[in-house]
Amino acid sequence: MTDRPNSSPRRHTRIAPLLSILAAALTWVGPPVAQADDYNVLLVGNSFSKGIKRPLRDALEADGSNATVKTRARPGWTLGKHAASRSTPKYIARPAWTDVFLQEQSDGIDDSRYPDARALDTLIALTGARTGFMMTWRDRGAPPSDFNSLRGEIGGSVGYVPIAHELDAPLAPVGWAIRSALDDGAGLDFWKPDGHHLNKTGTYLAALVLYAVMTNNSPVGLPYPRRHEDDAPYLQALVEETVFSESVIWNLP
């Protein structure tokens, strides 16, 4: 793979109709009205984003914030499909989102897909919301080294880190937190029986990562559901270490 320029005729061709849709939607929506202590979050992706909104909302509300979390997720969709659709740009424009997190397919993201992220970031920026990224994960049984291409390095052409830094967007390293748990030998299973999607332990972990990235606060000490009473203290500490020990890599304040 080779690096692609940030701007190209193809990109402008793709963005132009999307901007028209967004402009029309903003005409009746008006400017964002969310307060500083409110979170109005949109997760844009596919089935990997399902199951996260409730634990994320609960985590945000646990510290006194008002929170709404929605998903714009279609099975198997790429960010390219979202960018090319008529519905997703309209949905991005409707409410006063504070944060819009983008999630690519499970096989990851690279410079062939970065233009789609750039197109969506352009739409998000027009609403005044903040673009973020959510790193995905590998299937059950994958070795920890397989997670490296999901992460990538600053200035590279593979993984979420390069595009997050290019767009000055925070990255929620969900996949990297799962990798850290595997390295710890914690013995927790984060996957549903299909070995692909996250179970309730996995979606709780993902919610904690998003919470930490959005608020810049540690999740340690947050209240947790009874079903997580055995693993919540470990997962909260794991997320604190994963997110804040490499905050520069994840492009956090």
DADA-V34306 format. One record per helix or strand. SS is the DSSP state (A for helix, B for strand). FROM is the first residue (numbers start at 0). TO is the last residue. If there is no record, write none. Layout:
[[SS;FROM;TO] [SS;FROM;TO]]
This chain:
[[A;8;28] [B;37;44] [A;46;48] [A;52;61] [B;65;72] [A;78;83] [A;86;93] [B;98;101] [B;109;109] [A;113;126] [B;129;133] [A;143;150] [B;157;157] [A;159;165] [B;169;171] [A;173;183] [B;190;190] [B;197;197] [A;199;214] [A;225;227] [A;231;243]]
